[in-house]
Amino acid sequence: MFLRDRGLLAKWAKAKKLFEKDIRHTSLNVELLEPKWRAIYSFRLDKKYRALFFIGKDGFVEILQITNHYKKA
């Protein structure tokens, strides 16, 4: 599993709890990604990994993936 293999399970649990409590919590560093019209956001798991998500019309949040924030394409 991606999170387990990278030692992110505890960080994911902590970030998920903060996210569910307050999507704007400062330690999550929520950002709207470019291009903005896609309405894809990210929040921080740690300095290296971020979770990408979007918010549906009904307010439901879907996590798209966990990414290496600084990995070069």
Backbone torsions as a table, in degrees:
resi	resn	phi	psi	omega
1	MET	NA	138.9	-175.3
2	PHE	-54.0	-52.2	-177.1
3	LEU	-64.2	-44.9	-179.4
4	ARG	-64.0	-45.3	-177.6
5	ASP	-62.5	-25.1	-178.7
6	ARG	-105.5	8.3	178.5
7	GLY	67.2	35.2	-175.0
8	LEU	-107.8	2.9	-175.2
9	LEU	-59.2	-47.8	-179.4
10	ALA	-66.8	-40.0	179.2
11	LYS	-65.7	-39.5	177.1
12	TRP	-63.3	-45.2	-179.5
13	ALA	-60.6	-43.5	179.8
14	LYS	-65.5	-47.8	-179.1
15	ALA	-64.5	-40.1	179.3
16	LYS	-61.9	-42.6	179.3
17	LYS	-63.2	-45.6	177.7
18	LEU	-62.4	-43.6	-178.7
19	PHE	-61.5	-43.8	-179.6
20	GLU	-67.5	-30.8	-179.6
21	LYS	-80.1	-43.3	-176.4
22	ASP	-155.6	102.9	-176.7
23	ILE	-60.4	-20.4	-179.3
24	ARG	-101.3	15.6	179.3
25	HIS	-55.4	133.3	-172.3
26	THR	-61.5	-33.1	-177.8
27	SER	-72.3	-14.6	177.8
28	LEU	-79.6	-22.8	-179.2
29	ASN	49.1	55.0	-179.9
30	VAL	-65.4	132.7	-179.3
31	GLU	-133.7	142.3	170.0
32	LEU	-86.8	122.1	-175.1
33	LEU	-84.4	157.9	175.9
34	GLU	-86.4	144.2	-7.3
35	PRO	-73.6	138.9	-173.4
36	LYS	-62.6	-27.9	-177.8
37	TRP	-63.4	-19.5	177.7
38	ARG	-76.0	-19.0	178.2
39	ALA	57.8	41.1	174.9
40	ILE	-102.0	129.8	-178.3
41	TYR	-112.9	167.1	172.9
42	SER	-137.7	153.5	169.4
43	PHE	-134.8	155.0	-172.1
44	ARG	-84.7	131.8	168.0
45	LEU	-92.0	-43.4	173.5
46	ASP	-157.5	-169.0	-177.0
47	LYS	-65.2	-23.1	-175.2
48	LYS	-100.5	-34.2	-172.5
49	TYR	-115.0	142.2	177.2
50	ARG	-132.3	151.7	175.3
51	ALA	-101.6	130.6	177.2
52	LEU	-97.1	137.7	-177.9
53	PHE	-151.0	165.2	170.7
54	PHE	-136.1	161.7	-180.0
55	ILE	-113.8	119.2	-179.9
56	GLY	-73.1	170.3	-178.9
57	LYS	-60.1	-28.9	179.7
58	ASP	-85.1	2.6	-179.2
59	GLY	87.6	-2.4	179.2
60	PHE	-73.0	133.4	180.0
61	VAL	-100.0	133.3	175.9
62	GLU	-122.0	124.9	175.3
63	ILE	-79.8	123.6	-178.7
64	LEU	-84.1	-47.6	179.5
65	GLN	-170.6	165.7	172.2
66	ILE	-104.1	130.6	-176.2
67	THR	-126.2	156.0	170.5
68	ASN	-80.2	110.4	-171.0
69	HIS	-61.5	-31.6	-173.6
70	TYR	-110.1	7.7	-180.0
71	LYS	-69.0	130.1	179.3
72	LYS	-81.4	137.7	-178.6
73	ALA	-75.6	NA	NA
